[in-house]
Amino acid sequence: MHLACLFIRTAFLMIYINKSEDELLQLYYQEDDIKALEILLKKLQKKVEYTCLYFLKNESLYEDVASDIMVKIYEQLTRKHPIKTSIKSWVFIITRNESWRILKENQHLHEFIEEFTNIKVHNMEFDEDLTLYSSEDDIFTQLDKYLLNLSDKQQLCLTAHYWEGKSYNTIAVEFGISVGEVKSALQNARRNLKKMLGLKQ
């Protein structure tokens, strides 16, 4: 009898476990299936932790940040927040943005974002200068579209210096290039990003 119950329970769980994250989300949203939500959150937690570790590069910090993010995700899902993309993409964006908020305490990243968010454009309709991006989230959204168009060296140097806060010397040693090459890669990366964003040099 015990084995029969165990078999039934295992078969029942497999119905959920074999479903994709999006299918589990639909089960919860459409049928208020709490078990589907529970399994969905367990699947998402590992993805959130991995993404936090990837961006933060900090063993002692990423678990706390991931835990806070999971609380936010749970609150959004239980309110049945509309999700227009895949649940995995939605969770990645939330996790990445929250990780970047932590990294923004890094002075290098702050300076980088300031360079873009403080750019003024002239609005002919109102005959006044307006800030191009109303928030740091806006510029991150735009940069996402163009970072992969940079060369490998530019991407690596940009991420290492501004996102991870590493010095020119540290980057040069890690990547086996000169400090001059690091500075040149960063300068070219900023110039190329501005060009792709349609900004004046």
Salt bridges, closest charged atoms under 4 A:
GLU21 OE2 - LYS47 NZ 3.61
ASP32 OD1 - LYS80 NZ 2.32
GLU38 OE2 - LYS35 NZ 3.34
GLU38 OE2 - LYS42 NZ 3.52
GLU98 OE1 - LYS72 NZ 3.12
GLU98 OE1 - ARG101 NE 3.69
GLU115 OE1 - ARG190 NE 3.31
GLU115 OE2 - LYS194 NZ 2.95
ASP127 OD1 - HIS122 NE2 3.23
ASP129 OD1 - HIS122 ND1 2.90
GLU136 OE1 - LYS104 NZ 3.09
ASP137 OD2 - ARG101 NH2 3.19
ASP144 OD2 - ARG96 NH1 1.98
GLU164 OE2 - LYS57 NZ 3.68
GLU164 OE1 - LYS166 NZ 3.08
GLU174 OE1 - LYS166 NZ 2.95
GLU181 OE2 - LYS153 NZ 3.31
